[in-house]
Amino acid sequence: MDKYSAVWLSHSSISNFKRCPRAYYLNSMYRDPITGHKINVITPSMTLGSTVHEVLESLSVLPTEKRFAISLIERFQKVWEKVSGQRGGFADQETEDRYKKRGEDMLRRVMAHPGALAEKAVKIKMDLPQYWLSEDDGLMLCGKLDWLQYLESEDAVHIIDFKTGVGEEHVDSLQLPIYYLLAHNCQTRTVKKASYWYIARDDMPVEKSLPNLEKSKALVIKIGKEIKLARQLNRFKCPEGESGCKHCLPFEKIIRGESVFVGTGEYDTDLYINFHNSSLPPSEIL
């Protein structure tokens, strides 16, 4: 089978489907009838996470002695220029300044406690790590790994996932199993450790138990088959019915023309913002 005819799975698409199949459809399958592009909603929290991740992930391709030669704050300022204003989902300057300061505070923490980021790293040689999860079932698994620390004494790797939010990753999250599968199948070294680094609060990563690889694969294939069946039947219902839920309603607003278009993002995705607290209609928000 051609891999581009397969159903592509990722942690974010699976999470969307589990929360609300309608949100999965609108985010992963629906295309604007005029532009032919997929759609997505930009929020300040998403912008904060993506900019901090971009700064940190860019360090992995640099020699260890050069990673902190330029201040992370300086790197952050340059990345932030691309998302300032409405393009980052900010309704006003005060909101933007508040989120920007949070990002700077996180990066100051990393500069003060670089830990694994000052040591050797492994970089997967794919723009988007991917592999056949099950060719028989037509399922591809893909996703970007934040950081792979190289454990030189064992010739192994340590998965580190950066967390920019305040909430703990849910106990039944599939993020770690999916990242473990990707790291195991998209590079050659053994995965020895995996950690979450909540950089808004912690000075170092918090190690997690590695899941069982075969059980992880079976679980992700099971959900992948559910998604494939829903696509074949074109059945994507919101669990809260016609009224919608917090996961699909932001996309429904785009379709109804109630959102503000702010540009085109990665993979030709049309980006929109929803101003929940504004008394102005979208056409009057500049």
N, C-alpha and C positions, 0 to 999 in steps of 0.2 A: 504493500500500500504506500502511496505517496504520503509523506508525513504532513503535507499541507492540506490533505483531505481528512486528516485525523481530527479528533476532538482534543484540543489543547487544554491542559489543566495546569493551574497554578494555585498557590495558597490563596491569593486574593479572589480568584474566580470560584474556587470551591467554597470559600467563606461566604461569598455573595449568594451562591446557590443554597447553602445550608440555612442562611438567614431568611432569604426571600427569593424564590425562583424568578419572580417578575423582575427584581433588581438585577439578577444575573443576566436575564435576557436583554434588558435595556442597556446594560453596561458592556456585555460581551458579544451580543449578536446584532442588536438593532443598529441600523444605519440611517442617517438623515437622508430623506428622499431627494433633497436638493444637492447636497455636497457629496453624498455617498460615503461619508465618514462616520465612524463610531462617535459616541458622545460620552462626556464625563463631567462631573461636577467638581469644581475646585473649592476647597475650604481652607481657612487659615491653618488649621491643624495639619492638613495634608501638605501644604506649602512648607511649613516649619519642618516636618519630618523629611521631606524630599531634599530640602536644601542642606540640612545637617548631614544627611546620609551622603549626598554628593561630595561634600567637603571631605568627610572621613574616608569614603571609599576611594577617592582620588589619591590618597596617600599610599595605597598598597602597591602601586606601580613604581614608586620612587625608592631609591636606595635608602636603607634605614637612617643613614647619617644626614639625609637631606629632607626627611619628612617634616621636620619641625623648624627648618631653616627660615621658612616664611610663616608668620603667625597664622594660626587657623582663623582668627578673627578677620584678618586681611583677605584670606581666601573666601570666607563666608560673605564678606561685603560684596565681592565681585559676583558671586553666585546669586546673591539676593537682588542685585540690580535687575536680573532677568525676570523676577517675580514680583517686583514692587507694584503697589497699587492694586487695581482690580484684577490683574492677571494672577495675583496670588490669592484672590478671594477676599481682599480686605475692603470693608465698607468705608473706612475712614483712616486717617493717619494715626490716630490714637491706637486703634486696634493693631495696625501694622507695627507700630513702634513697640507695643507690648510683646507681640510674637517674636519680633526681631531680637529683642533683649533676651527672651528665653533661649533662643538659639545661641546667642553669644555666650550666655552663662553656661550652657552645656559644653561648648567648645573650650571655654576657659577651664572647666573641670577636666576635660581630656588633656589639655596642655599641661595641667598640674599633675595629672596621674595618667601618663600615656600607656603604661603597662605593655600589653601585647602589641599595641600599635607602633611601638618603637622597636619591635623585633621582626624577624623575617616573616614574610607572608607568601602564600601561594595564590597565584591568579589563574583562574580558569580561562583558557584561551577560547572563549566564545563571548560574543556580545550579549547573548542571552543563553545561559546554560540550559540544555534541553537533552532529552533522550526518550527513546521508546519505552514507556512504562509497560505497555502491552500492545505489541504489534497485532496480535490476533484480534484484540478488541478495538483496535484503532485509537489508542490513547497515547498522547504525548504528554510528558511532564516537563514543565519549564519553570524558571524562577531565578532571580538574582540573589546571590549570597553576599551578605554585607562584608564579611571578613573571614579569611582562612589563615589562621596563624600557623606557621610552620614549626613543628616540634622537632628540632634537628636531631636530638639524641635518639628519637624513635623513628625518624623519617616518616612522620605522621602529621595529621592536621587537626586543628581545633577550630570548630565552627563558632564564630561570634556574631550574634545578631544585635544590632543597635536598636534600643527602644527610646523614642523621644517623647512618648506619652507618659501619663502618670499612673495608668491602670496596669495591673499585672496581666500577663498573657493567660487566658483562660485555661483551666486544667485540661479541657478536652480539645484544645486547639490542635490543628494538624500542622502547624507551622514547623515545629521541630522534626516530626517524621518526614515531611516533604523536603526540608533542607538536608536532612541526613541522606535521603534517597538521592538527591541531586549531587551532593558532595561525593557520595560513594560511586556514582555512575558517570560523573563528568570529569573526574580527575583520578589519578592512579594511586594516590597514597591512602593509607588506612585512616579512617576517622576515629580519633581516640577520645575526643571531648566535644562538648557543645555547651554554650553559655548564652545567656541573655545579659546585655549590658544596658541597664536603665540609667542613661547618662544624665537625666535630669536630677537624679538623687544619689547614685552610687559611684564611688571612686573606682570600682573595678567590676568586671563581669561576674555574674552569679552562675556557677556551673549547674547544669541540669543532667539528669540521667539520660543516657542515650536510649532511645526506644528500640524495640526489636525490629530489625530490618525487614524480615519477611512478613511480620504482622503489619508493619507500616505499609508495605507494598500492597498487601491484600486489602487493607482498609481503603487506601486511596483508589485502587482499581474498582472496588465496590461502589464508591461514590462516583467515580468516573463513569461507570456503567449507568448509574441513575441519571447523570447529566446527559449522557448520550441518548438514553431513551426519551427523556424530556424533549430533547432537540428533535428527535425523529417524530414524536407525536405533536410537536409544537405546543407543549403544555407547560405553561409557566405562570402559575397562579400565586398571587400574594397570600400568605397564610392569614392575613387579616381581612381578606375579601376585597370587594370593589373599592372600599374607602382607602385602601393602601396602607403602607406602614412607613416608618421613618427611613427605611432602606430604599424603597422604590419611589416614594413621593418626590424626592429631589429630581429624579430622572423624568417623572411624569410632568413636572413643571417645565422642563426643557421642551418636551413634545407639545405642551399647550402654549408655548411661546411666552411663558412667564419668567424666563431666566435671561440673564445678560450674557451674550457671547463675548468672550475676551480673547480668543485666538485659537490657533491650532497647536497642539502639543505633540508629544512623541507618537510615532506610528500614525500620523495624520488623524489624530483624534480631536474633534471639536470640543473646546473647553468652555464651560459656562459657570456662572456663579448665581447663587440665590441670596438676595438680601432679605433676611427674615424680618428685620426690625425697621426697615425703611418704609416711610409713608409715600415715597415716590414710586410711580410705576417704572418698570425696567427701562423704558425708552427715555426717561428723564434723568437717569442716574449716569453721571459722567465721571 
